Amino acid sequence: MRLGWIANLLLAIGVIGLALYAFHKNKQPKEPSFKLSQVSSAVANKIVVESRAGVAYSLEKRGEIWFLTTPTQARADQTQVQRILDLLSASSKEKLAPTQLERFDLASPTLKVTINDQTFTFGTTNPLTQEQYVGTADGVYLLSAYFGSLAPNRADRMLTHRLLSENETPVGFTFKNFSVIQSDGKWTLTPQPSQESERPSQDDLNRFADDWRFASSLATQAWTGKPTPDTVQVKLADGKTVTIGIVQKEPELVLARPDEKLQFQFSAETGKRLLRPEPAKDKRGAGAS
């Protein structure tokens, strides 16, 4: 009986202690948090990036897709754009008055990013916290240096890596010697290989179409303008046709989109999958045996 009484007492003390801890924790003053912008990334439609080194480029949203508008006109890497827009949701624990900007290296900032009508300037790094001074609106804030790395320092690094845009859905591919066409949701390869083991299945053709639809390059650059007699005609779901030029097949595949003045470099493995629909390895193995 005595042991039970002691156990109950200890349990009661523990419960009271936890209650007191929770009470005092709630009474603790919260750390200040200053949001740098009231603009939502959903309404952002224009971005201008300028560096002290003289590099400058601008982007514009058309529909749901972001495009580079200067120094070249091209589809932008949508993921890179979203990283820049992360600035709009940034918060800081410290806000300083926007005076004596020279001491923060903000009078002539290393980087300036303007989203819609709000400008963010990036200055020096605080030696104690390793955070970067960022000026915007009516204050100077300390932010993780991560935010200063969000905007690439070269315009070509903003070029899209996707061969086809997010709103371009392929329904047909016409190569020099064969075609893969979708009709009533089913893909057909014409002409069919003579050997059964060489004929890709419907799953293989679906995979081939997806490889094209989501093809992402290792590198993207301005198209050289060199003629590409070997082409692929890609028919889209909206009825349009995109001409893809085959710049080279080896050692790595390089494809050009003359309509966008861009060319895309792919690994040898990706190139193999894009140039010909292949049957699954297990089907080939079965045919060989």
Secondary structure as UniProt FT lines:
FT   HELIX           2..27
FT   STRAND          34..35
FT   HELIX           41..43
FT   STRAND          46..51
FT   TURN            52..53
FT   STRAND          56..62
FT   TURN            63..64
FT   STRAND          65..70
FT   STRAND          74..76
FT   HELIX           78..85
FT   HELIX           86..89
FT   STRAND          91..92
FT   STRAND          95..96
FT   HELIX           101..104
FT   STRAND          111..115
FT   TURN            116..117
FT   STRAND          118..125
FT   TURN            127..129
FT   STRAND          132..136
FT   TURN            137..138
FT   STRAND          139..143
FT   HELIX           145..149
FT   HELIX           155..158
FT   TURN            166..167
FT   STRAND          170..174
FT   STRAND          179..183
FT   TURN            184..185
FT   STRAND          186..190
FT   HELIX           196..198
FT   HELIX           202..213
FT   STRAND          219..222
FT   STRAND          231..236
FT   TURN            237..238
FT   STRAND          241..248
FT   STRAND          253..257
FT   TURN            258..261
FT   STRAND          262..266
FT   HELIX           268..275
FT   HELIX           281..288
//
